[in-house]
Amino acid sequence: MHFSRFFLFFERTGEEFYLSLGLSFTNLRNKGLWLPRVEAFCQYKKPARFGDMLDVELTVEQLREKSARLGFTVTNKETAELLATGYFVVVAADKNTGKATQIPKEFADKPKPSAKQIL
């Protein structure tokens, strides 16, 4: 599997996490907000192969006034082998000005410790 796919897995798991908090990208846009990724990192431990069932777990590693660091762990569902770890740093930004702003209340008030996605 191409290494770049891991970032797609992180993104999809992040989307599910936001939805679990009641935040959709449409909802955020309507509020004049967006959550750009300002940093992305992945450390590859073992390869994933076509057809592998993967578990992707998201953890809120750090929550600040205007940003959050979302950590990811990817394991092979069948063997439980750790395949990759990584993170995104997201910043709440005003859609019109592009400047950092307060993290949405829904995110700040009730972040869950983790979310899991099976791909």
OpenMM code with the backbone's topology and positions (N, CA, C; nanometers):
from openmm import Vec3, app, unit

residues = "MET HIS PHE SER ARG PHE PHE LEU PHE PHE GLU ARG THR GLY GLU GLU PHE TYR LEU SER LEU GLY LEU SER PHE THR ASN LEU ARG ASN LYS GLY LEU TRP LEU PRO ARG VAL GLU ALA PHE CYS GLN TYR LYS LYS PRO ALA ARG PHE GLY ASP MET LEU ASP VAL GLU LEU THR VAL GLU GLN LEU ARG GLU LYS SER ALA ARG LEU GLY PHE THR VAL THR ASN LYS GLU THR ALA GLU LEU LEU ALA THR GLY TYR PHE VAL VAL VAL ALA ALA ASP LYS ASN THR GLY LYS ALA THR GLN ILE PRO LYS GLU PHE ALA ASP LYS PRO LYS PRO SER ALA LYS GLN ILE LEU".split()
positions = [
    Vec3(0.0847, -0.1167, 0.0000),
    Vec3(0.0000, 0.0000, 0.0000),
    Vec3(0.0897, 0.1237, 0.0000),
    Vec3(0.0550, 0.2229, -0.0793),
    Vec3(0.1347, 0.3445, -0.0874),
    Vec3(0.1298, 0.4201, 0.0448),
    Vec3(0.2436, 0.4735, 0.0870),
    Vec3(0.2537, 0.5397, 0.2166),
    Vec3(0.1550, 0.6550, 0.2342),
    Vec3(0.1209, 0.7234, 0.1266),
    Vec3(0.0328, 0.8394, 0.1378),
    Vec3(-0.1088, 0.8026, 0.1820),
    Vec3(-0.1478, 0.6775, 0.1646),
    Vec3(-0.2816, 0.6323, 0.2044),
    Vec3(-0.3041, 0.6497, 0.3542),
    Vec3(-0.1976, 0.6404, 0.4333),
    Vec3(-0.2139, 0.6548, 0.5777),
    Vec3(-0.2732, 0.7916, 0.6129),
    Vec3(-0.2339, 0.8959, 0.5410),
    Vec3(-0.2905, 1.0283, 0.5676),
    Vec3(-0.4394, 1.0329, 0.5334),
    Vec3(-0.4800, 0.9600, 0.4305),
    Vec3(-0.6225, 0.9506, 0.3986),
    Vec3(-0.6987, 0.8788, 0.5094),
    Vec3(-0.6371, 0.7759, 0.5666),
    Vec3(-0.6996, 0.7055, 0.6789),
    Vec3(-0.7133, 0.7983, 0.7991),
    Vec3(-0.6091, 0.8775, 0.8264),
    Vec3(-0.6152, 0.9739, 0.9366),
    Vec3(-0.7300, 1.0721, 0.9127),
    Vec3(-0.7384, 1.1234, 0.7910),
    Vec3(-0.8408, 1.2229, 0.7579),
    Vec3(-0.9807, 1.1652, 0.7755),
    Vec3(-1.0033, 1.0457, 0.7252),
    Vec3(-1.1360, 0.9819, 0.7358),
    Vec3(-1.1740, 0.9587, 0.8813),
    Vec3(-1.0798, 0.9138, 0.9619),
    Vec3(-1.1056, 0.8909, 1.1034),
    Vec3(-1.1352, 1.0234, 1.1731),
    Vec3(-1.0626, 1.1293, 1.1352),
    Vec3(-1.0893, 1.2620, 1.1903),
    Vec3(-1.2294, 1.3105, 1.1567),
    Vec3(-1.2736, 1.2870, 1.0336),
    Vec3(-1.4091, 1.3260, 0.9935),
    Vec3(-1.5138, 1.2561, 1.0795),
    Vec3(-1.4947, 1.1263, 1.1040),
    Vec3(-1.5881, 1.0516, 1.1886),
    Vec3(-1.5866, 1.1057, 1.3320),
    Vec3(-1.4697, 1.1430, 1.3786),
    Vec3(-1.4566, 1.2014, 1.5127),
    Vec3(-1.5363, 1.3320, 1.5214),
    Vec3(-1.5183, 1.4206, 1.4227),
    Vec3(-1.5922, 1.5471, 1.4229),
    Vec3(-1.7427, 1.5217, 1.4222),
    Vec3(-1.7873, 1.4276, 1.3388),
    Vec3(-1.9301, 1.3963, 1.3330),
    Vec3(-1.9810, 1.3442, 1.4664),
    Vec3(-1.9001, 1.2670, 1.5386),
    Vec3(-1.9426, 1.2161, 1.6694),
    Vec3(-1.9619, 1.3291, 1.7706),
    Vec3(-1.8994, 1.4447, 1.7440),
    Vec3(-1.9150, 1.5622, 1.8301),
    Vec3(-2.0268, 1.6534, 1.7805),
    Vec3(-2.0908, 1.6151, 1.6709),
    Vec3(-2.1950, 1.6984, 1.6138),
    Vec3(-2.1420, 1.8071, 1.5225),
    Vec3(-2.0178, 1.7932, 1.4777),
    Vec3(-1.9556, 1.8916, 1.3890),
    Vec3(-1.9392, 1.8320, 1.2501),
    Vec3(-2.0050, 1.8921, 1.1526),
    Vec3(-1.9812, 1.8530, 1.0140),
    Vec3(-1.9084, 1.9682, 0.9472),
    Vec3(-1.8406, 1.9402, 0.8366),
    Vec3(-1.7695, 2.0468, 0.7663),
    Vec3(-1.8680, 2.1505, 0.7120),
    Vec3(-1.9888, 2.1068, 0.6735),
    Vec3(-2.0920, 2.2001, 0.6283),
    Vec3(-2.1348, 2.2900, 0.7432),
    Vec3(-2.1550, 2.2304, 0.8596),
    Vec3(-2.1927, 2.3050, 0.9796),
    Vec3(-2.0862, 2.4097, 1.0128),
    Vec3(-1.9607, 2.3704, 1.0067),
    Vec3(-1.8511, 2.4631, 1.0360),
    Vec3(-1.8470, 2.5777, 0.9341),
    Vec3(-1.8608, 2.5443, 0.8055),
    Vec3(-1.8600, 2.6477, 0.7014),
    Vec3(-1.9721, 2.7488, 0.7239),
    Vec3(-2.0891, 2.6975, 0.7646),
    Vec3(-2.2023, 2.7864, 0.7914),
    Vec3(-2.1740, 2.8803, 0.9087),
    Vec3(-2.0875, 2.8389, 0.9983),
    Vec3(-2.0471, 2.9232, 1.1115),
    Vec3(-1.9285, 3.0120, 1.0755),
    Vec3(-1.8799, 2.9999, 0.9512),
    Vec3(-1.7666, 3.0805, 0.9070),
    Vec3(-1.6326, 3.0281, 0.9544),
    Vec3(-1.6271, 2.8973, 0.9845),
    Vec3(-1.5040, 2.8357, 1.0356),
    Vec3(-1.4535, 2.7283, 0.9416),
    Vec3(-1.3258, 2.7012, 0.9513),
    Vec3(-1.2663, 2.5833, 0.8892),
    Vec3(-1.1547, 2.5350, 0.9801),
    Vec3(-1.1121, 2.4120, 0.9617),
    Vec3(-1.0094, 2.3497, 1.0468),
    Vec3(-0.8920, 2.3043, 0.9606),
    Vec3(-0.8098, 2.3979, 0.9138),
    Vec3(-0.6963, 2.3565, 0.8315),
    Vec3(-0.5940, 2.2773, 0.9119),
    Vec3(-0.5308, 2.1825, 0.8451),
    Vec3(-0.4212, 2.1069, 0.9056),
    Vec3(-0.2957, 2.1904, 0.8827),
    Vec3(-0.2255, 2.2213, 0.9907),
    Vec3(-0.1048, 2.3026, 0.9783),
    Vec3(0.0212, 2.2187, 0.9966),
    Vec3(0.0023, 2.0945, 1.0391),
    Vec3(0.1147, 2.0019, 1.0526),
    Vec3(0.0605, 1.8604, 1.0391),
    Vec3(0.1349, 1.7758, 0.9687),
    Vec3(0.0981, 1.6351, 0.9522),
    Vec3(0.2248, 1.5522, 0.9625),
    Vec3(0.2156, 1.4415, 1.0361),
    Vec3(0.3316, 1.3557, 1.0579),
    Vec3(0.2862, 1.2112, 1.0595),
    Vec3(0.3697, 1.1236, 1.0054),
    Vec3(0.3439, 0.9798, 1.0128),
    Vec3(0.4772, 0.9064, 1.0238),
    Vec3(0.4848, 0.8158, 1.1187),
    Vec3(0.6010, 0.7277, 1.1301),
    Vec3(0.5541, 0.5870, 1.0953),
    Vec3(0.6161, 0.5310, 0.9937),
    Vec3(0.5776, 0.3996, 0.9429),
    Vec3(0.6585, 0.2920, 1.0132),
    Vec3(0.5886, 0.1948, 1.0693),
    Vec3(0.6539, 0.0863, 1.1433),
    Vec3(0.6639, -0.0415, 1.0594),
    Vec3(0.5521, -0.0774, 0.9939),
    Vec3(0.5462, -0.1977, 0.9103),
    Vec3(0.4530, -0.1681, 0.7933),
    Vec3(0.4727, -0.2362, 0.6819),
    Vec3(0.3863, -0.2086, 0.5673),
    Vec3(0.2458, -0.2658, 0.5844),
    Vec3(0.1501, -0.1946, 0.5245),
    Vec3(0.0144, -0.2470, 0.5089),
    Vec3(0.0038, -0.2962, 0.3660),
    Vec3(-0.0706, -0.4017, 0.3460),
    Vec3(-0.0840, -0.4592, 0.2138),
    Vec3(-0.2288, -0.4521, 0.1671),
    Vec3(-0.2473, -0.4524, 0.0360),
    Vec3(-0.3811, -0.4498, -0.0208),
    Vec3(-0.4637, -0.5627, 0.0402),
    Vec3(-0.5838, -0.5307, 0.0841),
    Vec3(-0.6724, -0.6311, 0.1422),
    Vec3(-0.6629, -0.6426, 0.2930),
    Vec3(-0.5610, -0.5829, 0.3550),
    Vec3(-0.5509, -0.5852, 0.5014),
    Vec3(-0.6676, -0.5089, 0.5634),
    Vec3(-0.7186, -0.5607, 0.6736),
    Vec3(-0.8178, -0.4885, 0.7538),
    Vec3(-0.7401, -0.4094, 0.8584),
    Vec3(-0.7664, -0.2796, 0.8656),
    Vec3(-0.6905, -0.1921, 0.9533),
    Vec3(-0.7799, -0.1267, 1.0568),
    Vec3(-0.7275, -0.1096, 1.1766),
    Vec3(-0.7906, -0.0292, 1.2806),
    Vec3(-0.7152, 0.1024, 1.2871),
    Vec3(-0.7892, 0.2127, 1.2853),
    Vec3(-0.7283, 0.3447, 1.2997),
    Vec3(-0.7912, 0.4085, 1.4228),
    Vec3(-0.7082, 0.4407, 1.5188),
    Vec3(-0.7569, 0.5000, 1.6430),
    Vec3(-0.7094, 0.6444, 1.6520),
    Vec3(-0.8010, 0.7325, 1.6907),
    Vec3(-0.7714, 0.8746, 1.7068),
    Vec3(-0.7759, 0.9090, 1.8548),
    Vec3(-0.6796, 0.9863, 1.8999),
    Vec3(-0.6757, 1.0359, 2.0375),
    Vec3(-0.6494, 1.1854, 2.0337),
    Vec3(-0.7246, 1.2617, 2.1137),
    Vec3(-0.6952, 1.4038, 2.1274),
    Vec3(-0.5747, 1.4136, 2.2205),
    Vec3(-0.4593, 1.4415, 2.1626),
    Vec3(-0.3354, 1.4467, 2.2406),
    Vec3(-0.3159, 1.5799, 2.3110),
    Vec3(-0.3662, 1.6854, 2.2480),
    Vec3(-0.3486, 1.8193, 2.3054),
    Vec3(-0.4643, 1.9056, 2.2559),
    Vec3(-0.5226, 1.9817, 2.3475),
    Vec3(-0.6315, 2.0720, 2.3124),
    Vec3(-0.5987, 2.2092, 2.3681),
    Vec3(-0.5851, 2.3053, 2.2783),
    Vec3(-0.5546, 2.4431, 2.3168),
    Vec3(-0.6719, 2.5325, 2.2787),
    Vec3(-0.6584, 2.6607, 2.3051),
    Vec3(-0.7662, 2.7555, 2.2776),
    Vec3(-0.8016, 2.7608, 2.1289),
    Vec3(-0.7004, 2.7554, 2.0413),
    Vec3(-0.7239, 2.7714, 1.8983),
    Vec3(-0.6773, 2.6531, 1.8144),
    Vec3(-0.6217, 2.5508, 1.8777),
    Vec3(-0.5693, 2.4378, 1.8014),
    Vec3(-0.5828, 2.3080, 1.8800),
    Vec3(-0.5668, 2.1990, 1.8067),
    Vec3(-0.5691, 2.0660, 1.8687),
    Vec3(-0.4702, 1.9772, 1.7941),
    Vec3(-0.4124, 1.8859, 1.8683),
    Vec3(-0.3261, 1.7842, 1.8073),
    Vec3(-0.3995, 1.6519, 1.8191),
    Vec3(-0.4301, 1.5924, 1.7033),
    Vec3(-0.5013, 1.4653, 1.6969),
    Vec3(-0.4023, 1.3560, 1.6622),
    Vec3(-0.3858, 1.2606, 1.7514),
    Vec3(-0.2929, 1.1504, 1.7294),
    Vec3(-0.3632, 1.0304, 1.6685),
    Vec3(-0.2897, 0.9541, 1.5879),
    Vec3(-0.3449, 0.8376, 1.5196),
    Vec3(-0.2543, 0.7168, 1.5390),
    Vec3(-0.3165, 0.6019, 1.5541),
    Vec3(-0.2461, 0.4747, 1.5605),
    Vec3(-0.3137, 0.3810, 1.4613),
    Vec3(-0.2354, 0.3178, 1.3751),
    Vec3(-0.2887, 0.2245, 1.2762),
    Vec3(-0.2336, 0.0859, 1.3083),
    Vec3(-0.3246, -0.0094, 1.3249),
    Vec3(-0.2839, -0.1482, 1.3499),
    Vec3(-0.3530, -0.2400, 1.2494),
    Vec3(-0.2894, -0.3535, 1.2257),
    Vec3(-0.3495, -0.4575, 1.1436),
    Vec3(-0.4525, -0.5287, 1.2297),
    Vec3(-0.5777, -0.5293, 1.1859),
    Vec3(-0.6863, -0.5867, 1.2650),
    Vec3(-0.6671, -0.7355, 1.2916),
    Vec3(-0.6122, -0.8076, 1.1958),
    Vec3(-0.5981, -0.9523, 1.2107),
    Vec3(-0.4782, -0.9912, 1.2964),
    Vec3(-0.3666, -0.9188, 1.2828),
    Vec3(-0.2441, -0.9569, 1.3542),
    Vec3(-0.2158, -0.8690, 1.4757),
    Vec3(-0.2882, -0.7570, 1.4890),
    Vec3(-0.2687, -0.6582, 1.5955),
    Vec3(-0.1313, -0.5911, 1.5895),
    Vec3(-0.0617, -0.6029, 1.4764),
    Vec3(0.0687, -0.5386, 1.4612),
    Vec3(0.0514, -0.3883, 1.4410),
    Vec3(0.1373, -0.3128, 1.5068),
    Vec3(0.1392, -0.1681, 1.4893),
    Vec3(0.2022, -0.1374, 1.3539),
    Vec3(0.1282, -0.0655, 1.2689),
    Vec3(0.1773, -0.0330, 1.1357),
    Vec3(0.2279, 0.1102, 1.1260),
    Vec3(0.1624, 0.2026, 1.1966),
    Vec3(0.2024, 0.3431, 1.1869),
    Vec3(0.1438, 0.4222, 1.3023),
    Vec3(0.2121, 0.5310, 1.3353),
    Vec3(0.1599, 0.6295, 1.4290),
    Vec3(0.1771, 0.7663, 1.3632),
    Vec3(0.0946, 0.8605, 1.4023),
    Vec3(0.1076, 0.9929, 1.3442),
    Vec3(0.0171, 1.0922, 1.4121),
    Vec3(0.0152, 1.2118, 1.3573),
    Vec3(-0.0722, 1.3158, 1.4123),
    Vec3(-0.0994, 1.4232, 1.3089),
    Vec3(-0.2066, 1.4964, 1.3334),
    Vec3(-0.2394, 1.6206, 1.2642),
    Vec3(-0.2475, 1.7287, 1.3702),
    Vec3(-0.2016, 1.8471, 1.3388),
    Vec3(-0.2317, 1.9648, 1.4191),
    Vec3(-0.3312, 2.0449, 1.3372),
    Vec3(-0.4487, 2.0703, 1.3966),
    Vec3(-0.5528, 2.1481, 1.3302),
    Vec3(-0.5727, 2.2790, 1.4047),
    Vec3(-0.5999, 2.3824, 1.3295),
    Vec3(-0.6237, 2.5151, 1.3872),
    Vec3(-0.7621, 2.5598, 1.3448),
    Vec3(-0.8386, 2.6130, 1.4383),
    Vec3(-0.9666, 2.6738, 1.4032),
    Vec3(-0.9358, 2.8083, 1.3392),
    Vec3(-0.9942, 2.8330, 1.2229),
    Vec3(-0.9666, 2.9578, 1.1522),
    Vec3(-1.0957, 3.0202, 1.1018),
    Vec3(-1.0995, 3.1527, 1.1042),
    Vec3(-1.2101, 3.2283, 1.0482),
    Vec3(-1.2005, 3.2166, 0.8958),
    Vec3(-1.3078, 3.1716, 0.8347),
    Vec3(-1.3080, 3.1475, 0.6905),
    Vec3(-1.2828, 3.2749, 0.6100),
    Vec3(-1.3286, 3.3884, 0.6590),
    Vec3(-1.3156, 3.5140, 0.5857),
    Vec3(-1.1779, 3.5774, 0.5998),
    Vec3(-1.1222, 3.5730, 0.7207),
    Vec3(-0.9935, 3.6397, 0.7436),
    Vec3(-0.8755, 3.5446, 0.7336),
    Vec3(-0.9022, 3.4145, 0.7531),
    Vec3(-0.7941, 3.3160, 0.7531),
    Vec3(-0.7149, 3.3152, 0.8826),
    Vec3(-0.7564, 3.3960, 0.9805),
    Vec3(-0.6835, 3.4037, 1.1078),
    Vec3(-0.7371, 3.3029, 1.2080),
    Vec3(-0.6475, 3.2573, 1.2952),
    Vec3(-0.6847, 3.1622, 1.3996),
    Vec3(-0.7909, 3.2224, 1.4903),
    Vec3(-0.8818, 3.1367, 1.5343),
    Vec3(-0.9902, 3.1778, 1.6220),
    Vec3(-1.0172, 3.0675, 1.7237),
    Vec3(-1.1100, 3.0908, 1.8125),
    Vec3(-1.1453, 2.9949, 1.9181),
    Vec3(-1.1905, 2.8613, 1.8567),
    Vec3(-1.1438, 2.7514, 1.9154),
    Vec3(-1.1913, 2.6177, 1.8764),
    Vec3(-1.3431, 2.6148, 1.8985),
    Vec3(-1.4192, 2.5517, 1.8091),
    Vec3(-1.5646, 2.5447, 1.8289),
    Vec3(-1.6009, 2.4856, 1.9657),
    Vec3(-1.7040, 2.5433, 2.0253),
    Vec3(-1.7488, 2.5013, 2.1587),
    Vec3(-1.7772, 2.3514, 2.1638),
    Vec3(-1.8385, 2.2988, 2.0566),
    Vec3(-1.8708, 2.1552, 2.0534),
    Vec3(-1.7452, 2.0698, 2.0671),
    Vec3(-1.6369, 2.1166, 2.0090),
    Vec3(-1.5097, 2.0434, 2.0140),
    Vec3(-1.4452, 2.0598, 2.1515),
    Vec3(-1.4392, 2.1831, 2.1992),
    Vec3(-1.3695, 2.2128, 2.3242),
    Vec3(-1.4418, 2.1570, 2.4459),
    Vec3(-1.5750, 2.1580, 2.4439),
    Vec3(-1.6513, 2.1180, 2.5622),
    Vec3(-1.6648, 1.9684, 2.5805),
    Vec3(-1.6643, 1.8940, 2.4720),
    Vec3(-1.6883, 1.7512, 2.4887),
    Vec3(-1.6026, 1.6627, 2.3994),
    Vec3(-1.4723, 1.6875, 2.3955),
    Vec3(-1.3917, 1.5953, 2.3154),
    Vec3(-1.3867, 1.4581, 2.3819),
    Vec3(-1.4017, 1.3568, 2.3025),
    Vec3(-1.3897, 1.2201, 2.3529),
    Vec3(-1.2412, 1.1850, 2.3545),
    Vec3(-1.2001, 1.0988, 2.4442),
    Vec3(-1.0592, 1.0657, 2.4494),
    Vec3(-1.0072, 0.9963, 2.3249),
    Vec3(-1.0943, 0.9240, 2.2556),
    Vec3(-1.0474, 0.8570, 2.1346),
    Vec3(-1.1657, 0.8181, 2.0469),
    Vec3(-1.1358, 0.7900, 1.9233),
    Vec3(-1.2339, 0.7410, 1.8270),
    Vec3(-1.1654, 0.6329, 1.7460),
    Vec3(-1.2412, 0.5365, 1.6981),
    Vec3(-1.1812, 0.4258, 1.6259),
    Vec3(-1.2530, 0.4058, 1.4938),
    Vec3(-1.1775, 0.3799, 1.3907),
    Vec3(-1.2312, 0.3573, 1.2560),
    Vec3(-1.1695, 0.2280, 1.2031),
    Vec3(-1.2530, 0.1421, 1.1494),
    Vec3(-1.2018, 0.0188, 1.0876),
    Vec3(-1.2101, 0.0369, 0.9367),
    Vec3(-1.0969, 0.0203, 0.8693),
    Vec3(-1.0912, 0.0383, 0.7242),
    Vec3(-1.0496, -0.0912, 0.6572),
] * unit.nanometer
topology = app.Topology()
chain = topology.addChain("A")
for resn in residues:
    res = topology.addResidue(resn, chain)
    for name in ("N", "CA", "C"):
        topology.addAtom(name, app.Element.getBySymbol(name[0]), res)
